[in-house]
Amino acid sequence: MHQAGPMNFLRTLLIILLVYYVFKFLVKLFAPHLMRKAVEKMQKKYSKQYQASKKPDVKVGETVIDKKPNKKDGSNDSVGEYIDFEEID
């Protein structure tokens, strides 16, 4: 069985520092590659979404009529009447 002592503490501290610096080195080494892959994946996703949302191509000589939706112009009379007021000091 191991006993607690200053050498075991220093050994544990050295292992923790070694793991930290190795992890930090590996992150610097692989982070650009992982970020590039993530950006490419997002570009593909948004490109696919954009292609799906485009209107279908119109053939030459074909007539296309787009109808505008019916809009109610004017104000909504069911809201009520506007009343001006003045503040009194």
Z-matrix of the N, CA and C atoms (Angstrom, degrees):
N
C 1 1.439
C 2 1.522 1 108.61
N 3 1.348 2 116.39 1 140.70
C 4 1.458 3 121.56 2 -178.85
C 5 1.519 4 110.06 3 -85.60
N 6 1.309 5 113.67 4 144.68
C 7 1.459 6 119.26 5 177.84
C 8 1.524 7 108.85 6 -105.14
N 9 1.314 8 114.94 7 149.19
C 10 1.453 9 119.80 8 177.46
C 11 1.521 10 108.29 9 -72.32
N 12 1.320 11 114.30 10 135.20
C 13 1.459 12 118.55 11 -179.92
C 14 1.503 13 109.87 12 -164.74
N 15 1.315 14 116.55 13 173.27
C 16 1.461 15 119.36 14 -177.51
C 17 1.532 16 112.68 15 -66.50
N 18 1.324 17 118.58 16 -31.47
C 19 1.462 18 120.60 17 179.81
C 20 1.529 19 111.10 18 -69.70
N 21 1.305 20 116.78 19 -41.16
C 22 1.471 21 120.05 20 177.93
C 23 1.530 22 110.99 21 -66.37
N 24 1.326 23 116.81 22 -36.68
C 25 1.455 24 121.05 23 177.54
C 26 1.526 25 110.42 24 -64.67
N 27 1.326 26 116.61 25 -46.50
C 28 1.465 27 120.57 26 178.82
C 29 1.525 28 111.48 27 -63.43
N 30 1.319 29 116.38 28 -38.86
C 31 1.471 30 120.55 29 178.26
C 32 1.528 31 110.93 30 -63.77
N 33 1.321 32 117.47 31 -42.93
C 34 1.455 33 122.09 32 178.31
C 35 1.523 34 110.52 33 -65.12
N 36 1.322 35 116.85 34 -42.80
C 37 1.459 36 121.42 35 178.47
C 38 1.531 37 110.91 36 -63.16
N 39 1.325 38 117.50 37 -40.51
C 40 1.459 39 121.94 38 177.87
C 41 1.531 40 110.97 39 -64.57
N 42 1.305 41 118.11 40 -40.95
C 43 1.473 42 121.76 41 178.20
C 44 1.527 43 110.32 42 -63.92
N 45 1.331 44 117.42 43 -43.08
C 46 1.461 45 121.05 44 179.35
C 47 1.520 46 110.38 45 -62.54
N 48 1.330 47 117.69 46 -45.06
C 49 1.459 48 120.90 47 178.81
C 50 1.525 49 111.74 48 -64.38
N 51 1.317 50 117.02 49 -39.86
C 52 1.462 51 121.27 50 178.97
C 53 1.531 52 110.60 51 -63.29
N 54 1.323 53 117.38 52 -45.21
C 55 1.461 54 121.27 53 178.84
C 56 1.530 55 109.99 54 -63.16
N 57 1.326 56 117.36 55 -40.62
C 58 1.466 57 121.11 56 179.55
C 59 1.525 58 111.33 57 -61.33
N 60 1.326 59 117.00 58 -48.48
C 61 1.466 60 119.60 59 -177.58
C 62 1.525 61 112.52 60 -70.89
N 63 1.321 62 118.40 61 -33.25
C 64 1.464 63 120.39 62 175.81
C 65 1.523 64 109.55 63 -66.57
N 66 1.316 65 117.58 64 -43.10
C 67 1.464 66 121.56 65 177.77
C 68 1.529 67 110.97 66 -61.88
N 69 1.331 68 116.73 67 -43.92
C 70 1.455 69 121.86 68 179.11
C 71 1.531 70 110.77 69 -61.23
N 72 1.333 71 117.25 70 -42.18
C 73 1.457 72 121.74 71 178.12
C 74 1.526 73 111.49 72 -64.01
N 75 1.328 74 116.81 73 -43.81
C 76 1.465 75 120.42 74 -179.54
C 77 1.526 76 111.82 75 -65.96
N 78 1.320 77 117.52 76 -36.07
C 79 1.459 78 120.77 77 178.00
C 80 1.522 79 109.67 78 -64.91
N 81 1.326 80 117.99 79 -44.12
C 82 1.463 81 120.95 80 178.18
C 83 1.521 82 111.08 81 -63.74
N 84 1.312 83 116.66 82 -31.73
C 85 1.453 84 120.98 83 -178.10
C 86 1.528 85 111.92 84 -75.46
N 87 1.332 86 118.20 85 -42.89
C 88 1.458 87 122.12 86 -173.04
C 89 1.530 88 115.27 87 -101.51
N 90 1.317 89 119.55 88 -12.81
C 91 1.468 90 121.72 89 -177.18
C 92 1.526 91 112.90 90 -61.15
N 93 1.338 92 120.07 91 -44.71
C 94 1.469 93 118.07 92 179.67
C 95 1.533 94 112.79 93 -60.72
N 96 1.312 95 116.91 94 -38.65
C 97 1.465 96 120.82 95 179.00
C 98 1.535 97 110.66 96 -65.42
N 99 1.316 98 116.69 97 -44.50
C 100 1.465 99 120.48 98 -179.96
C 101 1.533 100 111.46 99 -66.03
N 102 1.334 101 117.41 100 -38.81
C 103 1.458 102 120.54 101 178.70
C 104 1.527 103 110.54 102 -66.45
N 105 1.337 104 117.18 103 -40.58
C 106 1.455 105 121.02 104 179.16
C 107 1.526 106 110.49 105 -61.56
N 108 1.337 107 115.95 106 -43.45
C 109 1.469 108 120.02 107 178.41
C 110 1.526 109 111.16 108 -62.19
N 111 1.332 110 117.24 109 -41.57
C 112 1.464 111 120.78 110 -179.55
C 113 1.527 112 110.73 111 -64.85
N 114 1.338 113 117.47 112 -41.41
C 115 1.463 114 120.62 113 179.88
C 116 1.524 115 110.12 114 -66.39
N 117 1.320 116 117.88 115 -42.39
C 118 1.467 117 120.68 116 177.92
C 119 1.525 118 111.42 117 -61.17
N 120 1.322 119 116.30 118 -40.38
C 121 1.465 120 120.62 119 179.58
C 122 1.528 121 110.63 120 -64.09
N 123 1.346 122 116.73 121 -42.69
C 124 1.458 123 120.16 122 179.29
C 125 1.530 124 110.82 123 -67.14
N 126 1.346 125 117.56 124 -38.47
C 127 1.458 126 120.14 125 178.46
C 128 1.519 127 111.00 126 -62.83
N 129 1.318 128 117.19 127 -42.32
C 130 1.458 129 120.81 128 178.00
C 131 1.520 130 110.96 129 -62.22
N 132 1.327 131 116.09 130 -42.34
C 133 1.464 132 121.00 131 -178.87
C 134 1.527 133 110.89 132 -62.51
N 135 1.337 134 116.70 133 -48.66
C 136 1.459 135 119.89 134 -178.07
C 137 1.522 136 111.72 135 -71.18
N 138 1.315 137 117.53 136 -32.57
C 139 1.457 138 120.47 137 176.21
C 140 1.526 139 110.26 138 -64.93
N 141 1.320 140 115.98 139 -42.99
C 142 1.467 141 120.86 140 178.51
C 143 1.533 142 110.18 141 -64.07
N 144 1.320 143 116.86 142 -40.73
C 145 1.459 144 121.33 143 179.38
C 146 1.529 145 110.11 144 -65.92
N 147 1.330 146 117.67 145 -39.20
C 148 1.457 147 121.47 146 179.27
C 149 1.521 148 110.65 147 -66.70
N 150 1.316 149 117.07 148 -42.03
C 151 1.460 150 120.56 149 179.85
C 152 1.534 151 110.88 150 -64.06
N 153 1.317 152 116.88 151 -35.64
C 154 1.464 153 120.74 152 179.65
C 155 1.530 154 111.37 153 -70.65
N 156 1.336 155 116.92 154 -29.57
C 157 1.458 156 119.45 155 -176.70
C 158 1.526 157 112.95 156 -86.65
N 159 1.332 158 117.55 157 -12.46
C 160 1.471 159 119.61 158 179.01
C 161 1.519 160 110.62 159 -66.73
N 162 1.323 161 115.38 160 149.54
C 163 1.453 162 119.98 161 177.38
C 164 1.523 163 108.90 162 -72.39
N 165 1.312 164 117.45 163 149.75
C 166 1.463 165 119.19 164 178.79
C 167 1.530 166 110.88 165 -64.67
N 168 1.322 167 116.14 166 150.44
C 169 1.459 168 121.47 167 -179.42
C 170 1.527 169 110.76 168 -66.08
N 171 1.322 170 115.42 169 144.17
C 172 1.460 171 121.68 170 179.12
C 173 1.521 172 107.92 171 -99.99
N 174 1.322 173 115.71 172 132.00
C 175 1.460 174 120.25 173 179.25
C 176 1.521 175 110.21 174 -74.81
N 177 1.326 176 116.23 175 154.79
C 178 1.457 177 121.74 176 -179.44
C 179 1.532 178 109.21 177 -65.14
N 180 1.328 179 117.00 178 131.67
C 181 1.449 180 121.70 179 178.87
C 182 1.515 181 113.64 180 89.94
N 183 1.316 182 118.02 181 -7.43
C 184 1.469 183 121.48 182 -178.97
C 185 1.523 184 109.08 183 -87.64
N 186 1.320 185 116.57 184 138.10
C 187 1.457 186 121.72 185 -179.63
C 188 1.527 187 109.08 186 -98.67
N 189 1.328 188 115.20 187 129.56
C 190 1.460 189 121.12 188 179.82
C 191 1.514 190 108.07 189 -120.93
N 192 1.329 191 117.07 190 130.15
C 193 1.456 192 122.53 191 179.27
C 194 1.522 193 107.77 192 -118.77
N 195 1.317 194 115.26 193 116.62
C 196 1.457 195 120.34 194 175.65
C 197 1.519 196 108.04 195 -98.38
N 198 1.320 197 116.79 196 126.02
C 199 1.456 198 120.80 197 179.40
C 200 1.518 199 108.98 198 -95.18
N 201 1.333 200 114.94 199 137.71
C 202 1.449 201 120.10 200 177.16
C 203 1.523 202 108.52 201 -82.75
N 204 1.321 203 117.53 202 145.18
C 205 1.464 204 119.23 203 178.20
C 206 1.527 205 110.91 204 -69.05
N 207 1.311 206 115.47 205 149.47
C 208 1.459 207 120.52 206 178.27
C 209 1.522 208 109.25 207 -72.00
N 210 1.331 209 115.70 208 126.13
C 211 1.460 210 120.52 209 178.94
C 212 1.513 211 108.68 210 -116.16
N 213 1.311 212 115.79 211 141.65
C 214 1.448 213 120.10 212 174.67
C 215 1.524 214 107.43 213 -85.60
N 216 1.321 215 117.01 214 114.55
C 217 1.454 216 120.95 215 176.49
C 218 1.520 217 108.67 216 -89.89
N 219 1.303 218 115.68 217 146.71
C 220 1.458 219 119.12 218 178.97
C 221 1.518 220 110.20 219 108.91
N 222 1.313 221 115.23 220 -178.42
C 223 1.451 222 119.78 221 -177.38
C 224 1.524 223 110.87 222 -94.35
N 225 1.272 224 114.72 223 164.28
C 226 1.457 225 121.77 224 178.47
C 227 1.528 226 107.61 225 -89.11
N 228 1.315 227 117.19 226 110.48
C 229 1.464 228 121.03 227 -176.22
C 230 1.525 229 113.12 228 -77.72
N 231 1.297 230 119.14 229 -12.42
C 232 1.456 231 120.91 230 -177.36
C 233 1.527 232 112.53 231 -79.84
N 234 1.339 233 117.47 232 -4.71
C 235 1.463 234 120.44 233 -177.83
C 236 1.517 235 110.96 234 -74.85
N 237 1.293 236 117.34 235 -44.47
C 238 1.460 237 120.28 236 179.84
C 239 1.508 238 111.00 237 135.44
N 240 1.317 239 115.48 238 -170.31
C 241 1.449 240 121.36 239 -175.44
C 242 1.520 241 109.46 240 -102.66
N 243 1.338 242 116.83 241 139.50
C 244 1.463 243 121.76 242 178.31
C 245 1.513 244 108.80 243 -88.38
N 246 1.327 245 115.93 244 131.72
C 247 1.462 246 120.47 245 -179.05
C 248 1.515 247 108.43 246 -122.64
N 249 1.354 248 116.26 247 124.76
C 250 1.462 249 120.73 248 174.62
C 251 1.503 250 109.65 249 -73.66
N 252 1.326 251 115.86 250 147.39
C 253 1.454 252 118.78 251 176.13
C 254 1.519 253 108.47 252 -141.51
N 255 1.309 254 115.92 253 158.51
C 256 1.457 255 122.22 254 176.93
C 257 1.502 256 108.48 255 -122.16
N 258 1.369 257 113.77 256 142.81
C 259 1.452 258 117.86 257 176.65
C 260 1.510 259 109.90 258 -80.45
N 261 1.316 260 115.44 259 141.05
C 262 1.461 261 121.07 260 178.30
C 263 1.510 262 107.36 261 -112.36
N 264 1.366 263 115.44 262 126.78
C 265 1.479 264 119.07 263 -179.31
C 266 1.491 265 112.35 264 -74.15
